[in-house]
Amino acid sequence: MQKQINYFILFIGCWLCLSSCDEKVEAARHLQEIPVLFPDYTEVTVPASVAPLNFTLEGEFSKIDVVVEGERGSRIHVQHGKEICFPLKAWRNMLEENKGGKLMVHVSVKRDGQWWQYTPFPIYVSEFPVDYGLVYRRIAPGYEVYSKMGIYERNLSDFRERPLIENTLVSGCVNCHSFPMGDPSRMSLHIRGDHGGTVLTSGGSAEVYHTKTDQTLASCVYPYWHPSGKYIAYSVNETQQVFHSFQHKRVEVVDWDSDVVIYNVETQELFSCPQLKAPDRMETFPAFSPDGQTLYFCSAEVKQLPAEYDQIRYSLCSIGFDPATGRFSEQVDTLVSAADLNKSVSFPRPSYDGTYLMYTLSDYGNFSIWHPESDLWLMDLATGETRALDEVNSDNVDSYHSWSSNSRWFVFSSRRIDGLYTRPYLASIDEQGKISKPFLLPQEHTHYYENSFYSFNIPEFVTGPVQLDPREVEHKALSKERKSFTYKN
């Protein structure tokens, strides 16, 4: 009992000590400008469940003082010497109370003994929820060796991250993770290297498959699930790296050939059609429509490689699909013409409500993560109208993207901070198509991204914790036994 009393006295003493460290911001001089934050969370729209938007300021200062006031009540006051970290419980309560409203953020800094108060700025709290979390690959931006990498799950409501599988378990490269509309109980994952294979999970149980057949170019790579869960569309790619001699360009990843195939999960068979395996064209990046009756994909004319690598441009195409029979229509429609734009399309991703299709546009090729000019574009599927997403695009790489299950949020990879590392940004889109200012995935400490030597690749929303046993995957991946896909003509 005495020990508990001593701990209580120590807690009260520490609390009083910390409280006494906060200075009163008196006689502050007003600045007619909003502060420059890192990350930039000024005037962003966030879901009510998002983790605290911790930040610091650019420039020299000795202290930061921040007061956040909700227009529907509640108030948070934080003062610190280097960065602002909001208490999780108070942050959650404030956002929940102000769902559909806004917060006003008052920032003051102390420089050379003088307090300066910036113009307050709003943070808007969306009425639309976001999914449980993100799954992404963290990888060092190297070219020749895998180094350490892994597939990780991040809870969006706090800062918890857990590894799903790391390459130290399977001695290779882990990539190309995919979920059917964010369903965490089913997953497709590719492993390259000596223990290569495609991992398919269902209800927490995993199996590793050998997916190369005599009728396909290579193993199955870029996946996209049919909404029924019965099919997975894959591309099969013969890919090589080409290195540049120019200072501002580093590496090009080029498909020497590629096709699109469909895997029937129930029969464990692959199939395709002549329109998706044309000998004079390369097809890649398949994606099913939310109703399951259309397959989107990218298609480019075969060129002489490597000499004409920068002449390869992919159009956005679609073909009808009958889920009941597994048959395709004969007609291929071109939705965005590479020849008309003199640009190249990659990563078509329809919103799950069937309203939009988002894609990446770059000067050439399909590995847009290495192209600084890469931008996101949005197509209205009802009208066919398409436009650049100027609300979120930057002057550097804006590339891979995916939708939340309710189609009110999307996440994308960007190199806007330094041109070297990809980081995940989130933005909202409302019923009228209005898109909010994107915000960087919050971290517990603001120096996280500065101190990290890893890129965040292929961010995907999941609606709950992923059901995966890493040890089962390790055991089956290291085993020589593989189930095999068969090809059905």
PLY file of the C-alpha trace (Angstrom):
ply
format ascii 1.0
element vertex 489
property float x
property float y
property float z
element edge 488
property int vertex1
property int vertex2
end_header
0.00 0.00 0.00
2.82 2.40 0.90
4.48 1.62 -2.44
1.26 2.55 -4.32
1.04 5.81 -2.36
4.66 6.61 -3.22
3.99 5.97 -6.93
0.93 8.22 -6.78
2.93 11.02 -5.12
5.65 10.61 -7.77
3.04 10.81 -10.58
1.47 13.96 -9.11
4.89 15.51 -8.70
5.88 14.80 -12.28
2.55 16.13 -13.55
2.99 19.37 -11.58
6.57 19.67 -12.80
5.53 19.21 -16.45
2.62 21.61 -16.04
4.91 24.26 -14.57
7.19 23.98 -17.61
4.51 25.44 -19.89
5.06 29.13 -20.36
2.22 31.56 -20.75
2.19 33.03 -24.22
1.95 36.68 -23.28
2.56 39.80 -25.33
2.94 37.70 -28.44
3.48 39.55 -31.67
1.07 38.58 -34.43
2.25 37.31 -37.80
-0.03 37.72 -40.79
0.80 34.30 -42.15
0.11 30.68 -41.35
3.04 28.62 -40.03
5.14 26.35 -42.24
4.70 22.90 -40.71
6.35 19.57 -41.29
4.42 17.58 -42.18
2.13 20.14 -43.75
-1.23 19.61 -42.05
-2.62 23.09 -42.67
-6.16 23.09 -44.10
-6.28 19.33 -44.63
-9.34 17.10 -44.32
-8.92 14.02 -42.15
-11.10 11.11 -40.99
-12.30 11.25 -37.39
-10.32 8.10 -36.57
-6.93 9.27 -37.84
-3.89 9.19 -35.55
-2.72 12.53 -34.11
-1.27 14.93 -36.68
1.98 15.54 -34.84
4.19 18.19 -36.39
7.12 20.54 -36.03
7.94 23.92 -37.59
10.54 24.96 -40.09
13.12 27.52 -39.01
14.79 28.32 -35.69
12.84 28.47 -32.43
13.17 27.50 -28.79
9.55 26.53 -28.09
6.28 25.78 -29.85
2.91 26.42 -28.26
-0.23 24.98 -29.89
-3.88 25.31 -28.95
-6.44 23.29 -30.92
-10.10 24.24 -30.51
-13.03 22.29 -31.89
-15.94 24.33 -33.20
-18.30 21.94 -31.37
-16.35 21.94 -28.15
-13.15 20.51 -26.55
-9.69 22.02 -26.48
-6.11 20.70 -26.49
-3.08 22.71 -25.39
0.45 21.41 -26.03
3.80 23.18 -25.59
7.20 21.73 -26.41
10.70 22.66 -27.43
10.99 20.68 -30.66
7.78 19.05 -31.86
4.10 18.92 -31.06
2.75 15.49 -30.09
-0.93 15.40 -29.21
-2.21 13.02 -26.50
-3.98 10.15 -28.24
-7.12 9.94 -26.11
-7.77 13.70 -26.11
-7.14 13.79 -29.88
-9.61 10.97 -30.52
-12.30 12.58 -28.42
-11.85 15.95 -30.12
-12.11 14.53 -33.63
-15.15 12.44 -32.77
-16.92 15.44 -31.23
-16.19 17.55 -34.32
-16.96 15.00 -37.03
-18.30 16.90 -40.04
-16.92 20.16 -38.60
-13.49 21.69 -38.16
-10.71 22.40 -35.69
-8.90 25.71 -35.44
-5.18 25.43 -34.74
-3.38 28.33 -33.04
0.42 28.13 -33.27
2.92 30.34 -31.46
6.72 30.06 -31.40
9.38 31.54 -29.20
12.46 33.03 -30.86
15.16 34.96 -29.01
12.94 35.33 -25.97
9.97 36.70 -27.93
6.70 34.85 -28.61
5.26 35.11 -32.13
1.69 34.07 -32.92
0.77 32.88 -36.40
-2.57 33.22 -38.13
-4.78 30.27 -37.09
-5.59 27.61 -39.67
-8.34 24.97 -39.89
-8.24 21.19 -40.00
-11.49 19.73 -41.35
-12.90 16.51 -39.88
-14.72 14.44 -42.47
-18.03 12.73 -41.75
-16.85 9.81 -43.90
-14.96 7.02 -42.11
-11.73 5.53 -43.36
-10.69 1.88 -43.30
-8.85 0.22 -40.44
-5.37 0.53 -41.90
-2.84 0.44 -44.68
-0.61 -2.35 -45.90
2.57 -1.31 -47.70
6.04 -2.51 -48.53
8.99 -0.74 -46.97
12.12 -1.06 -49.07
15.48 0.69 -49.41
15.71 2.44 -52.81
18.46 0.21 -54.20
18.78 -1.47 -57.58
20.86 -4.63 -57.30
20.16 -6.24 -53.92
17.01 -6.71 -51.88
18.54 -5.55 -48.56
15.94 -5.71 -45.79
12.35 -5.22 -46.83
8.96 -6.33 -45.74
5.20 -6.03 -46.01
3.81 -4.09 -43.04
0.36 -3.27 -41.68
-0.27 0.14 -40.14
-3.29 0.95 -37.96
-4.55 4.37 -39.13
-6.09 5.25 -35.76
-2.76 5.15 -33.93
0.92 4.54 -34.70
1.03 0.76 -34.39
2.79 -1.01 -37.23
3.38 -4.75 -37.46
5.31 -6.83 -39.97
3.21 -9.27 -41.99
6.22 -10.84 -43.64
9.85 -9.75 -43.99
12.32 -11.01 -46.56
14.63 -12.22 -43.79
12.15 -15.08 -43.41
12.16 -16.18 -47.05
15.54 -14.90 -48.37
14.12 -13.00 -51.31
11.97 -10.11 -52.42
8.39 -9.81 -51.15
6.05 -7.64 -53.21
2.80 -7.27 -55.12
0.41 -7.67 -52.19
-3.28 -7.37 -53.00
-6.64 -7.76 -51.22
-10.18 -8.12 -52.64
-11.72 -4.71 -51.93
-9.65 -4.38 -48.76
-10.74 -7.74 -47.30
-8.00 -8.70 -44.80
-8.97 -12.38 -44.81
-7.77 -12.94 -48.40
-4.46 -11.89 -49.91
-2.19 -12.45 -52.88
1.54 -11.93 -52.32
4.53 -12.56 -54.58
7.96 -13.79 -53.49
10.97 -13.53 -55.79
14.29 -15.31 -55.41
15.43 -18.85 -54.63
12.22 -19.53 -52.70
9.95 -17.71 -55.12
6.24 -18.30 -55.45
2.83 -16.72 -55.13
1.26 -16.81 -51.68
-2.54 -16.98 -51.52
-4.29 -16.72 -48.16
-7.86 -17.44 -47.12
-9.17 -17.11 -43.58
-5.66 -17.03 -42.15
-4.44 -20.17 -43.95
-1.73 -19.73 -46.60
-0.57 -21.74 -49.61
2.41 -21.12 -51.89
2.01 -21.73 -55.61
4.27 -22.11 -58.64
2.47 -19.97 -61.22
4.65 -20.28 -64.33
3.18 -22.60 -66.96
4.29 -23.75 -70.39
1.70 -21.43 -71.96
2.68 -18.24 -70.07
5.68 -15.92 -70.35
6.58 -15.88 -66.68
5.18 -16.20 -63.18
2.09 -14.24 -62.23
2.97 -10.77 -60.93
0.69 -7.70 -60.68
-2.63 -8.90 -59.16
-6.16 -7.56 -58.91
-9.05 -9.48 -57.35
-12.47 -9.89 -58.89
-15.17 -8.50 -56.51
-16.63 -12.02 -56.16
-13.29 -13.35 -54.92
-13.53 -16.14 -57.49
-10.95 -14.70 -59.89
-7.63 -12.87 -59.71
-6.32 -11.01 -62.74
-2.53 -11.14 -63.07
-0.01 -9.82 -65.52
2.90 -12.03 -66.57
5.95 -9.92 -67.33
9.47 -10.34 -68.67
11.09 -7.37 -66.94
14.61 -5.92 -66.99
16.35 -2.88 -65.52
18.05 -0.32 -67.76
20.41 2.20 -66.20
20.72 5.79 -67.42
23.88 7.76 -68.01
22.09 11.03 -67.20
22.44 12.55 -63.74
18.75 13.34 -63.28
17.66 9.82 -64.28
18.68 6.71 -62.38
17.03 3.54 -63.60
14.31 2.37 -65.95
12.33 -0.82 -65.45
11.17 -2.11 -68.83
8.80 -4.89 -69.82
10.27 -6.79 -72.74
7.01 -8.65 -73.05
3.82 -9.01 -70.99
0.34 -10.53 -71.08
-2.73 -10.57 -68.84
-4.14 -13.83 -67.48
-6.98 -14.71 -65.09
-6.74 -17.21 -62.25
-9.81 -19.15 -61.17
-9.40 -19.59 -57.41
-11.85 -22.50 -57.27
-10.36 -24.61 -60.09
-6.75 -23.38 -59.70
-6.60 -22.76 -63.45
-5.27 -19.86 -65.50
-6.98 -18.68 -68.67
-6.88 -15.70 -71.01
-8.04 -14.62 -74.46
-6.31 -13.49 -77.68
-7.03 -9.81 -76.95
-5.00 -10.02 -73.71
-2.12 -11.96 -75.30
-1.63 -10.16 -78.61
1.84 -10.90 -80.04
2.34 -7.33 -81.27
1.32 -5.72 -77.99
2.20 -5.75 -74.28
-0.64 -5.94 -71.77
-0.23 -5.26 -68.05
-1.78 -3.81 -64.85
-5.23 -5.48 -64.96
-8.08 -4.26 -62.73
-11.67 -5.49 -62.53
-14.62 -3.10 -62.35
-16.66 -3.16 -59.09
-19.52 -5.01 -60.81
-17.04 -7.58 -62.12
-18.17 -7.26 -65.73
-15.24 -5.22 -67.11
-11.50 -5.71 -67.01
-9.35 -2.60 -67.33
-5.74 -2.97 -68.43
-2.84 -1.12 -70.03
-1.68 -1.96 -73.54
1.35 -0.82 -75.56
2.75 -1.54 -79.00
5.85 -3.74 -78.96
9.04 -1.76 -79.64
12.66 -2.57 -80.39
14.40 -2.85 -77.02
16.43 -1.45 -75.44
16.90 1.18 -78.18
13.27 2.36 -78.17
12.58 2.06 -74.43
11.43 5.70 -74.29
8.98 5.15 -77.16
6.86 2.64 -75.25
3.54 4.20 -74.27
0.58 2.36 -72.78
-3.06 3.14 -73.49
-5.85 2.53 -71.00
-8.14 -0.17 -72.37
-11.13 -2.24 -71.26
-12.77 -5.50 -72.25
-16.05 -7.06 -71.19
-16.01 -10.09 -68.88
-18.74 -12.59 -67.92
-18.06 -13.85 -64.38
-20.55 -16.71 -64.77
-18.74 -18.29 -67.74
-15.26 -16.75 -67.39
-15.41 -15.54 -70.99
-14.34 -12.22 -72.48
-16.03 -10.17 -75.15
-14.28 -9.78 -78.50
-14.14 -5.98 -78.48
-11.39 -3.99 -76.74
-12.20 -0.35 -76.04
-9.50 2.31 -75.74
-10.44 4.73 -72.96
-7.26 6.82 -72.94
-5.12 6.76 -76.10
-1.36 6.91 -75.68
-1.02 8.02 -79.31
-3.41 10.96 -78.82
-1.74 12.20 -75.61
1.84 11.13 -76.34
1.79 9.88 -72.75
1.73 6.51 -71.02
-0.89 5.09 -68.60
-0.23 2.83 -65.62
-2.06 1.58 -62.49
-5.76 1.90 -63.46
-7.79 1.68 -60.24
-11.61 2.03 -60.29
-13.33 3.33 -57.16
-15.39 0.60 -55.50
-18.63 2.55 -55.96
-18.07 2.50 -59.73
-17.95 6.29 -60.08
-14.33 6.97 -60.97
-11.20 5.40 -62.32
-7.84 6.77 -61.18
-4.64 6.19 -63.12
-1.06 7.43 -63.42
0.17 9.32 -66.46
3.86 9.63 -67.35
5.93 10.40 -70.44
6.65 6.79 -71.35
6.93 3.27 -69.95
4.90 1.76 -67.14
7.18 1.89 -64.10
6.14 5.42 -63.20
7.73 5.41 -59.74
11.02 6.42 -61.43
9.43 9.22 -63.47
9.38 12.66 -61.79
6.72 13.84 -64.24
4.26 11.15 -63.12
0.88 12.54 -62.09
-2.48 11.16 -61.01
-5.50 11.49 -63.29
-9.18 10.84 -62.66
-11.81 9.57 -65.09
-15.55 9.92 -64.56
-16.81 6.50 -65.64
-20.30 7.79 -66.40
-19.16 10.48 -68.84
-15.67 9.33 -69.83
-14.30 12.76 -68.97
-10.79 12.71 -67.53
-8.62 15.32 -65.85
-5.36 15.78 -63.97
-5.72 15.71 -60.18
-4.15 19.13 -59.67
-5.45 19.12 -56.09
-2.97 16.40 -55.12
-0.24 16.35 -57.78
3.21 17.78 -57.10
6.33 18.62 -59.11
7.76 15.16 -58.42
6.59 11.54 -58.57
2.91 10.92 -57.76
2.28 7.33 -58.68
0.73 4.22 -57.14
-2.72 4.67 -55.57
-5.64 2.73 -54.11
-9.17 3.41 -52.85
-10.78 2.91 -49.46
-13.66 0.45 -49.30
-16.26 3.26 -49.20
-14.57 5.12 -52.09
-14.34 8.33 -50.01
-10.56 8.18 -49.48
-7.57 7.31 -51.59
-3.90 6.84 -50.76
-1.01 7.41 -53.14
2.79 7.27 -53.22
4.72 10.49 -53.73
8.33 11.63 -53.78
7.47 15.30 -53.31
9.59 15.77 -50.19
13.06 14.95 -51.54
12.67 13.22 -54.91
14.24 10.04 -53.55
11.87 8.28 -51.19
8.20 7.46 -51.72
5.86 8.27 -48.84
2.11 7.63 -48.50
-0.35 10.52 -48.72
-4.11 10.38 -48.12
-6.88 12.56 -49.53
-10.68 12.55 -49.48
-13.24 12.86 -52.25
-16.87 13.76 -51.53
-20.13 13.00 -53.38
-19.62 15.98 -55.70
-16.08 14.90 -56.58
-14.39 17.61 -54.51
-10.93 16.47 -53.50
-9.19 17.66 -50.35
-5.59 18.67 -49.82
-3.52 15.50 -49.29
-1.77 14.81 -46.00
1.26 12.68 -45.18
0.62 9.51 -43.17
1.06 10.69 -39.53
3.91 9.29 -37.46
4.44 9.44 -33.72
7.57 11.58 -34.09
8.09 14.19 -36.77
11.68 13.14 -37.51
10.51 9.64 -38.53
10.63 10.27 -42.29
13.87 12.24 -42.07
15.57 9.35 -40.25
14.09 6.57 -42.37
16.03 5.03 -45.24
13.00 3.21 -46.64
10.41 3.95 -49.28
6.73 3.09 -48.79
5.52 1.18 -51.85
2.10 -0.10 -52.92
-0.06 1.31 -50.11
-3.34 -0.64 -49.93
-6.31 -0.08 -47.63
-7.53 -2.98 -45.48
-10.76 -3.04 -43.49
-9.27 -4.93 -40.52
-6.11 -6.68 -39.29
-4.68 -8.96 -41.96
-5.13 -12.65 -41.23
-1.67 -14.05 -41.93
0.68 -16.36 -40.03
4.25 -15.36 -41.02
5.67 -18.64 -39.71
3.32 -20.66 -41.88
4.36 -18.63 -44.93
8.03 -19.04 -43.99
7.68 -22.81 -43.58
5.86 -23.27 -46.89
8.04 -20.81 -48.82
11.28 -22.48 -47.68
9.86 -25.89 -48.55
10.55 -27.19 -52.06
6.94 -28.29 -52.36
4.67 -26.07 -54.43
1.18 -26.35 -55.74
1.00 -25.41 -59.39
-1.29 -23.36 -61.55
-2.45 -25.05 -64.72
-3.37 -23.24 -67.94
-6.74 -23.89 -69.57
-6.92 -23.22 -73.30
0 1
1 2
2 3
3 4
4 5
5 6
6 7
7 8
8 9
9 10
10 11
11 12
12 13
13 14
14 15
15 16
16 17
17 18
18 19
19 20
20 21
21 22
22 23
23 24
24 25
25 26
26 27
27 28
28 29
29 30
30 31
31 32
32 33
33 34
34 35
35 36
36 37
37 38
38 39
39 40
40 41
41 42
42 43
43 44
44 45
45 46
46 47
47 48
48 49
49 50
50 51
51 52
52 53
53 54
54 55
55 56
56 57
57 58
58 59
59 60
60 61
61 62
62 63
63 64
64 65
65 66
66 67
67 68
68 69
69 70
70 71
71 72
72 73
73 74
74 75
75 76
76 77
77 78
78 79
79 80
80 81
81 82
82 83
83 84
84 85
85 86
86 87
87 88
88 89
89 90
90 91
91 92
92 93
93 94
94 95
95 96
96 97
97 98
98 99
99 100
100 101
101 102
102 103
103 104
104 105
105 106
106 107
107 108
108 109
109 110
110 111
111 112
112 113
113 114
114 115
115 116
116 117
117 118
118 119
119 120
120 121
121 122
122 123
123 124
124 125
125 126
126 127
127 128
128 129
129 130
130 131
131 132
132 133
133 134
134 135
135 136
136 137
137 138
138 139
139 140
140 141
141 142
142 143
143 144
144 145
145 146
146 147
147 148
148 149
149 150
150 151
151 152
152 153
153 154
154 155
155 156
156 157
157 158
158 159
159 160
160 161
161 162
162 163
163 164
164 165
165 166
166 167
167 168
168 169
169 170
170 171
171 172
172 173
173 174
174 175
175 176
176 177
177 178
178 179
179 180
180 181
181 182
182 183
183 184
184 185
185 186
186 187
187 188
188 189
189 190
190 191
191 192
192 193
193 194
194 195
195 196
196 197
197 198
198 199
199 200
200 201
201 202
202 203
203 204
204 205
205 206
206 207
207 208
208 209
209 210
210 211
211 212
212 213
213 214
214 215
215 216
216 217
217 218
218 219
219 220
220 221
221 222
222 223
223 224
224 225
225 226
226 227
227 228
228 229
229 230
230 231
231 232
232 233
233 234
234 235
235 236
236 237
237 238
238 239
239 240
240 241
241 242
242 243
243 244
244 245
245 246
246 247
247 248
248 249
249 250
250 251
251 252
252 253
253 254
254 255
255 256
256 257
257 258
258 259
259 260
260 261
261 262
262 263
263 264
264 265
265 266
266 267
267 268
268 269
269 270
270 271
271 272
272 273
273 274
274 275
275 276
276 277
277 278
278 279
279 280
280 281
281 282
282 283
283 284
284 285
285 286
286 287
287 288
288 289
289 290
290 291
291 292
292 293
293 294
294 295
295 296
296 297
297 298
298 299
299 300
300 301
301 302
302 303
303 304
304 305
305 306
306 307
307 308
308 309
309 310
310 311
311 312
312 313
313 314
314 315
315 316
316 317
317 318
318 319
319 320
320 321
321 322
322 323
323 324
324 325
325 326
326 327
327 328
328 329
329 330
330 331
331 332
332 333
333 334
334 335
335 336
336 337
337 338
338 339
339 340
340 341
341 342
342 343
343 344
344 345
345 346
346 347
347 348
348 349
349 350
350 351
351 352
352 353
353 354
354 355
355 356
356 357
357 358
358 359
359 360
360 361
361 362
362 363
363 364
364 365
365 366
366 367
367 368
368 369
369 370
370 371
371 372
372 373
373 374
374 375
375 376
376 377
377 378
378 379
379 380
380 381
381 382
382 383
383 384
384 385
385 386
386 387
387 388
388 389
389 390
390 391
391 392
392 393
393 394
394 395
395 396
396 397
397 398
398 399
399 400
400 401
401 402
402 403
403 404
404 405
405 406
406 407
407 408
408 409
409 410
410 411
411 412
412 413
413 414
414 415
415 416
416 417
417 418
418 419
419 420
420 421
421 422
422 423
423 424
424 425
425 426
426 427
427 428
428 429
429 430
430 431
431 432
432 433
433 434
434 435
435 436
436 437
437 438
438 439
439 440
440 441
441 442
442 443
443 444
444 445
445 446
446 447
447 448
448 449
449 450
450 451
451 452
452 453
453 454
454 455
455 456
456 457
457 458
458 459
459 460
460 461
461 462
462 463
463 464
464 465
465 466
466 467
467 468
468 469
469 470
470 471
471 472
472 473
473 474
474 475
475 476
476 477
477 478
478 479
479 480
480 481
481 482
482 483
483 484
484 485
485 486
486 487
487 488
